[in-house]
Amino acid sequence: MMDFLHDSDREDLPVNPDDLDEIDGLFFGDDIVPKPPPQKPRRASRIVALISPKGGTGKTSIAVMLAGMLSTRRRRAAVIDVDPRGSVRRWAHAGDGLPFPTFAFDATQGAAAFRRAIHAAIVDVDLLVIDTPPAMGPANALALQVADLVLIPAGASNLDLSATKETIAAAQEARHGRAGELPRVVVVPSRQDSRTRLAREFAVRLKQLDVPVAPAIGQRVEVAVAASSGRLVRPSSPAGDEFRRLARYVWSFLKGLDD
């Protein structure tokens, strides 16, 4: 009489791959056993850092909105907050949560710990945005070591222009340490009124710096409301239009780095 194995007995039996091949042959005969289609290699994640030693330029707003606008079904984004004030975390906790992961890092832990945090954050993420504090300290230095692109939000004042020049110089210095052309630098006119003479004069001065300039982000009440509510700006609002244009520009710029 043949003894039948119970399910509990089967779990302890070793699986022989040769036996599996023979079973496949019984069903498929001489036909080719179908194989899953080859997967395309995943593109390396890109890192964007929002840096300016001057406060009040809109770094956190741009970081959050970029990640929000660039999070789609086919593309994932995340934000890592290295600002001790934790502005991104406060934004996320003000509501039901943002539609992308957020991480926090204490820059005093050093470069090695920061690189480990970056490595953990970019798993299955196409874009990682770094929000930095308003000072050219350790956090900004760490961001410059890993960023592919540095976005410099800038108002129209002389202080903003000075901060922009300081950030450009820091990015150029970081390139020497990395033996390459990264990080690239783009200025984002932020919280400016393009109708004023001050803003027009600032645009002329930016051209003299010979750096790319992204679409501008205005001073919008909608952004403040979104931050206090823990959400993104409404897509149909003027602020939504501005951030959408900026997001398209940034993603196109990053794709150009692969060419």
Summary of the structure (lengths in Angstrom):
residues: 259
radius of gyration: 24.7
end to end distance: 69.9
largest distance: 98.7
contacts: 768
relative contact order: 0.15
helix: 46%
strand: 13%
